[in-house]
Amino acid sequence: MRGIRRAVLPPSFIRPLLVTCLALCIYTDGSSHAAGIQNSVWDRMQASLSVPPDARHPVFTEDVANQTVVIGRNGTLRCSVENLGTYKIAWMKADTQTLLSISSTMISRNYRIRVSHSDNSTWLLHLDFVTLKDRGYYLCQINTIPPISKQGYLEVVVPPNILDEQTSTDVEVSEDGQAELRCGATGYPAPEVRFRREDGNGIRYANNGLHGAIASSETENIGGVMQTLGTLRFPSVTRADMGHYLCIANNSVPPSVSKRMVLNVRYREPAVYVSHQMIGVYRGDDVAINCTVTAYPRPVVFWQDYTGKMIITGGRYKVVETQIGDSPPRIQTTLVIRNLEEEDISTYRCNASIDNDKNREKSLSVQLSEISRPSTESSLSIDVYMKARPPKAPKKTSPPHTRLNDIGERPSKPTIFPHVKGMFPPSHGSANYDESTQASVSSLSQSSNTILGLLLGLLSFQRLLRGSLLDIKEDLKYVQYREVGHSRGA
């Protein structure tokens, strides 16, 4: 026994070894309380060593968030860890198992990819000018045994784009013919293609057995980009279908795009419209006759008189033509006749034709009818002389007249009253009269007032119809002066 040398272990090694042995013994114990004792000892061991449970193993603090990036822009994926210590972070492309980086060292030779980190806990994978090939899952991996990892998805979206080679431009078809508008668009996700009229009017779709347009679309995947082909088909085109249409492509990735196209419908015959087919006119006045024509192609419009002779601008005639619509062409033509004469009061015809084809011609006529011009002369004119009236004399309290010449107390100069042309002026009385004369004068004055009132009533009624309020005011002034004159004469 003397030949055996005793090995002496340091205390720092003996203590953990004893704890480990004790834990193994407890783990192999088959008693019913083994599990509880094991947990208790494991907890006491960790507390005695004062070591956090994850101190020797790194952990992820969050998942790698998915990212959506528009093609051509920059994208970033983030990986957050704790307790990394001396372990390394590696980025990989999951679908191709391509190793991109280890720690801060780039493995990939793609110049668009780079790595950055902050405080050894946040690691960022940067992808510049993203392409469709960058779409997919990316792994953030820690080189533990076994390795642990988190993955996130990088989605690459493509805004819509309209393909000119698969999109209609201008389509021309005859009435009741078939027409089709096409619109092709690409993008990711798959773009939705729809049609609408540029003027804001609704498209006449087929519905409940009624004829109209039919919309449809087809989508396919071409190299990671979705392609949609939309069509708007017209089994039987009408004039109402003619106009400018917009093809709009949208897939929720801004911006939406659109393209303009035109559907032209060839008219069988022009559409002609006049507001009035009979117009009342005065001789010597100017008159304008309007006519509106709608047709495609642009029609030829002209005026004819009752003999069939074409009317052109010259002399007292003038023809003005204005285009007020584009799709379909809408033309307003106006025939102006100045200083209307008796020979001008007849029938005029507005003619329109397509391609100078007699079978595609239409016309409407307008009849001018002379009406009597109302008279502007008055049957009775009144001259009112506005002269100053003398001041009223103060009332006297003298007894009634006892002499015939008491009338001499009136002003020496008789007052001048307005009078009516063609009528006698009112009587002014005389110093030599008796009571019978005074009665006859009073009776004559009343009769004159009655006749004058009737005449003025007729005159006022006539002038009221002609809207002359000024003449009525003058008549009223005349009546007032007349009454004042008779009251003084009495």
C-alpha positions, 0 to 999 in steps of 0.5 A: 500500500505504500507504493500507491500515491494518493491523487489530490484534486482541487476543491473547485473540481470536487464540488461540481463532480459530487453534485453531478454524481448525486444527480445521477444517483437520484436519476437512477432511483426508482422510487415514486418520488424520484422525479420530484427529488430530481427537480429539487436537486437540479434547482439547488445545483443551479442555485449553488452554481449561480449560473443562469439556465441559458447562459451557455446556450444562445436563444432567438428572442423573436421570429424572423418577420416576413417582408414584402418588397416591390421589385427593384427596391431594397429589402431587409430581414432581421434576426434577434438573439441572446447569449450568442457568446462565441457562437456564429450566425449564418444566413442561408437561402432555404430553397437552394441551400445556398450559404450567404454569410457566416458572422460578418463574413460574406460567402455569397459573391452577389454584390447586392447582398450584405450583412450588418449587426448591432451589439451581437444581438441583432443581425440584418440581411440586406438585399438591394435592388430586389429581383424575382430570384430573391423571392423565398425563405431565408434561414438565420442559423446558429452553429450549436449542436444541433444547429438551431434556426429561424426562417422568414419569407421575402415576398417580391411583388410586381406592379401591374403593366399593360402589354401594348402588343396584347391590347387593342387600340382603335376598333371599327365595326358596322352597326349590328356587327361583332367587336372585341376589345382586348387588354393584356397586363402583367404583375404579381400578384395577378392583376385584375383587368376591367373596362369602363367608358371614359365618358362615365356612362355605364357599359351595356352588359348582357343581362337577363336575356338582353343583348350586350357586352360580355367580359372575361379574363384568363391568367397564367404564370410566366417566369414568376410573373402573372399575366392576365388577358381581359376581353370585352366582347360585343356580339351585336354592336349598337350606336350606343356602344360607340365611344372611348374605353379605358382598360384598367389593371390593378393588383393592389401594388401601386400604381394602377395603370390604364390604356385608352382605346376607341370603339367606332361604329359605322352608322347606316345613316346619319341621325338628324335633329332640329329643335323646331320644324316650323318657325314664326318670323317677322319680315325684315328681321334676321332668323337663325335655323339650327340643325344637329347631325350625328354620324360616323364617319363624319357626315357631309352636311348642307342646306337646301331651299324649297327648290333644292338649290344648295345654300352657301355663305354669301349675300344675306345668307350665312352657314355656320358649322361647328363640331360639338362631339368627337365620338361619335362626331356630332355637328351643329350647323346654323343657317342665318338669313338677314333682313328677311324678305317675302321670298325668303319665307319658305321651306329649308332642308337640312341634309346629311350624308355619309361618304356622299352615298345617296343610300346613306342620306337623311334630311329634315325640313324647317318651315318659315311662317310669317306672323303679323308684327304688333302695332306700336302706335297709340290710338289716343295720345295725351299731352300733359303740360306740367306747369306750376300750380298757384298757391291755394288761397286761405279759406274765408269765413264770409257769408255765402255769395250774395252777388253774381260778381263774387266770382271776381275774387278768383285769381285774375289769371285763370289756371292753365289745365292740361287737355286732351288732343281733339277735345275742348279745354275745360270751361273757366266760367264768366262773371256774367252768369246766373244759377241756371248757367252754373247748373249747366256748367256743372252738368257739362263738367260731370259729363265731360268727366265721365267721357274722359274717365271712359277714354282714360280707362280704355287707354290705360287698358291698352297701354297696360297690355303693352306694358307701358307703366309710364304712360299710366302714371302720366294719365293719373297725373292728368286726372288729378289736374282735371279734378282740381280744375273742375273743383276750382271751376265749380 
